[in-house]
Amino acid sequence: MTVITGAIAVLALVGAALLIAVILLQQPQSGGLAGVLGHAGEPVFDTSSGAIRRLTSVVAAVWITACAAHAFLI
């Protein structure tokens, strides 16, 4: 495994973890992660501005690109 392939693999793993975290931060109809943690009535983060959706799109694009690059290099 070369250094570049390893770095891309690490980027894909970090991107996957960030993507999971950002998706859980979103506030769906049922309350999302806030409902699980017991804060169903109180918003933990301001998700009304669309910044979380934009961040989700950016993290997803980075993850998809890293996965495709890793598959191409293997």
N, C-alpha and C positions, 0 to 999 in steps of 0.2 A: 504494500500500500504506500503510495507516495504521499508526500506532505500535502500536496494540493487536494488529493482525494480525501485524505483524513480531515483537512480543514473544511471541505465541503460537507462531509458527513457530520461533523460537529455542528456546522451551521444549520443543516437540516434538522438535527435533533433539538437544537435550541429553538429553531423556528417552530417546530411542532409543539414544544412545551409552551412557548409564548402564544401560539394560536389557540391552544386549549384554554389558557388563562384569559385571553381576550374574549373568546367566545363565552366563557362563563361569566365575564363581567357584564355582558349585555343583559338588558332587562327585557325578557320576553313577556308574553301575556301572563304567564304563571308566576312571575316574580324572579325567576332565575336563581342564581347562587345566593342572593340575598334572602330568599325564602327558606333555603336550606339552613342558613346560618342564624335564622331567627330574627332577621331584620326586614320582614316582609312589608311593613308599613313605612319604613324609612329608606329613602334612596341613599345608597352608599356612595355612588359616583354619579355625576351628572351625565346621563346618557342621552339627554334630549337634544344636545347640540350636533350630534352626528359624528363627533370626534372618535367615538369608539368604533363606529361602523367604518370610518376611514382607516383607522388603525388596523382593524380586522382585515381590510382589503390589502393593505400594504404588507402585513405579516404573512397573509396567505400567498401573495405574489412572491415574496422572498422564499417562502417554504417550497412552493411549486418549482421555482427556478432552481433552488438548491437540489431538490430531489431529481429533477431532470438532468442537471449537470452531473450529479453523482452517478446516475444510471448510464449516462453517456460515457463517462470516464472509466467505468468498471469494465 
